[in-house]
Amino acid sequence: MGHVWVTVKVGSEDGSRVIEARALVDTGATLTVVPRAIANELGLRVIGRSRVETGAGVIEVDRSRALIEIEGRSEVVPVLISDIIDKVLIGVTTLEVLELEVDPETGRLRERALLLY
């Protein structure tokens, strides 16, 4: 299927500061990742730290919350702040909250129904 890129708006929790970026949808990632430079620009406040498993091993990263908008759907979601990754990565938790999924046939996002039980 290749890489799935989307245009995303990333903002502070209250939406007072928002930037638009190209983001890579990473269905292997649980949470969305925001580069430190963008987090600083938006004034995202660190609310904790999380241990995350990467290809290079387990590392600790800062955790925050950000407004994420994709295809007109928006929600404040947990995000990780990375000092290593230089692009926004959209994880599956954000996709699920926004009721989106990757269509394996087209390589694009599509609407999906939430699982109730």
C-alpha positions in Angstrom: 0.0 0.0 0.0 2.9 2.4 0.6 2.9 5.5 2.8 -0.4 7.3 3.6 0.1 11.1 3.9 -2.6 13.5 5.0 -3.0 17.2 5.6 -3.6 17.7 9.3 -4.2 20.6 11.6 -2.4 20.4 15.0 -3.4 22.8 17.7 -3.1 23.7 21.4 -5.8 22.1 23.5 -7.9 25.2 23.5 -7.4 25.7 19.7 -5.9 29.2 20.2 -2.8 28.2 18.2 -3.0 25.9 15.2 -0.6 24.9 12.4 -1.2 22.9 9.3 1.2 20.1 8.3 1.6 17.0 6.2 1.5 14.0 8.4 2.3 10.3 7.9 -0.4 7.9 9.0 1.4 5.2 11.0 -1.0 2.3 11.7 1.8 0.6 13.7 1.8 3.5 16.2 -0.6 3.7 19.1 -0.5 7.5 19.7 0.1 10.5 17.5 3.6 11.9 17.6 4.4 15.6 17.4 7.9 16.9 16.9 9.3 19.0 19.8 9.6 22.1 17.5 5.8 22.0 16.7 4.9 21.3 20.3 6.9 24.3 21.4 5.4 26.5 18.7 1.9 25.5 19.9 2.7 25.8 23.6 1.7 22.2 24.3 2.2 21.5 28.0 3.9 18.4 29.1 1.6 16.3 31.3 3.8 13.3 31.9 6.3 10.9 30.4 5.7 7.6 28.5 7.9 4.7 27.8 7.6 3.8 24.1 9.0 0.9 22.1 10.8 1.9 18.9 13.0 0.0 16.4 16.0 1.2 18.4 14.6 0.0 21.7 12.5 1.5 24.6 12.8 5.2 25.2 11.0 7.8 27.3 9.2 10.7 25.7 7.1 13.6 26.9 3.3 13.2 26.8 0.8 16.0 26.1 -2.7 16.6 24.6 -3.3 18.4 21.3 -6.2 19.3 19.0 -5.9 17.2 15.9 -8.1 17.8 12.8 -8.1 15.5 9.8 -10.7 15.8 6.9 -12.9 18.2 8.9 -13.0 15.9 12.0 -11.3 17.2 15.2 -10.7 16.1 18.7 -8.3 16.7 21.6 -6.2 13.6 21.9 -3.1 12.3 23.7 0.1 12.9 21.8 3.8 12.1 22.3 6.4 14.8 21.9 9.5 13.6 20.0 13.0 15.0 20.0 13.9 12.4 17.3 11.1 12.4 14.8 10.8 15.5 12.6 7.3 15.0 11.2 3.8 14.5 12.6 2.8 10.8 12.8 -0.8 9.9 13.2 -1.4 6.9 15.3 -4.3 4.5 15.4 -5.8 6.0 18.6 -6.3 9.3 16.8 -7.8 7.6 13.8 -10.2 5.7 15.9 -11.3 8.8 17.9 -11.9 10.6 14.6 -13.7 7.6 13.1 -11.3 7.1 10.3 -9.3 4.2 9.0 -6.9 3.4 6.1 -8.5 1.8 3.1 -6.0 -0.9 2.1 -7.3 -0.8 -1.5 -6.9 3.0 -2.1 -4.3 3.9 0.4 -6.5 6.8 1.6 -8.5 7.5 4.8 -12.1 6.6 4.9 -14.9 6.9 7.4 -15.4 3.9 9.7 -17.9 3.0 12.4 -16.9 2.8 16.0 -16.9 -0.5 17.8 -19.6 -0.5 20.5 -18.9 -4.0 21.9 
